[in-house]
Amino acid sequence: MDTQTRHALKQDKFVTATTSGLEWIGEHRSRVVAWSVGFVLAIAIAIAGIVVYQKRDAAASQLLGQAMDIYQTALAKPNQPAEPGEKTYATAAQRAKAAYPLFRQAADQYGWLSAGEMARYFAGVTELDLGQQAAAEADLEKATHAGNSNLAALAKIALANLYAQTGRNSQAVTLFQDVIQHPTTTVPKSAAQLQLAQLYETTQPAEARRLYAEIKDQNKENDAGQIATQKLASLK
């Protein structure tokens, strides 16, 4: 078969395929149009979803930022006036009372976003500052399930300390041990061990000494090791 013939056959196949494709589209025009419309609509919905998410994320971050600005405001120093234009609070409770409504709003409206999860944790912390233990426990318990493991660890430590303060040592121990087994950047293993050892000082002093000795051996060149050394000396 010569070159010209082969070329002609290829052209015929291409024309046939194209024609068949056009015929199929013609026969199924309504279905093709529906698919096309559905595809475009899906893209539009996805884009709209992204825009809405970004707007809500920005709103949540703004609320959280405002609350954090208040919560990080300096406390007034006794017998020392504040600098001109400097905002201060007389007590930690007053500061927490000012920040809490914004933390609460961000947590309630945007709890499914990372900023909302963080706001829920700080809502629990400020509730502790205000002496609202039941509300704090509820918020901190929810914060222990945050998607961010660093935030969840902080919530577990705060909740464990609340349990310890209210006589629920077994629950506190469970949370401390969980963080020890799953350390994070915010709460390394040694930090959780120190908390647990401190809890054991009055209930299981022998276990406290064992933990402090372990911390001392495993953290010889950092603050945790130094604290453990001092604790061991005081327990003898």
ZICOR-V754396 format. One line per field, one symbol per residue. ss: DSSP state (~ for helix, > for strand, _ for the rest). burial: + if it has 24 or more other ideal C-beta (glycine too) atoms within 12 Angstrom, else -. Layout:
ss = ???
burial = ???
This chain:
ss = __~~~~~~~~~~~~~~~~~~~~~~~~~_~~~~~~~~~~~~~~~~~~~~~~~~~~~~~~~~~~~~~~~~~~~___>_____________>__~~~~~~~~~~~~~~~~~~~___~~~~~~~~~~~~~~~~___~~~~~~~~~~~_____~~~~~~~~~~~~~~~~~___~~~~~~~~~~~~~_______~~~~~~~~~~~~~~~_~~~~~~~~~~~~~~____~~~~~~~~~~~~~_
burial = -----------------------------------------------------------++-++-+++-++--------------------+--++++++-++++++--++-++++++++++++++++++----+++-++++++-+---+++++++++++++++----+-+++-++++++--++--+++++++++++++++------+--++-+++--+----+--+++-++--+-
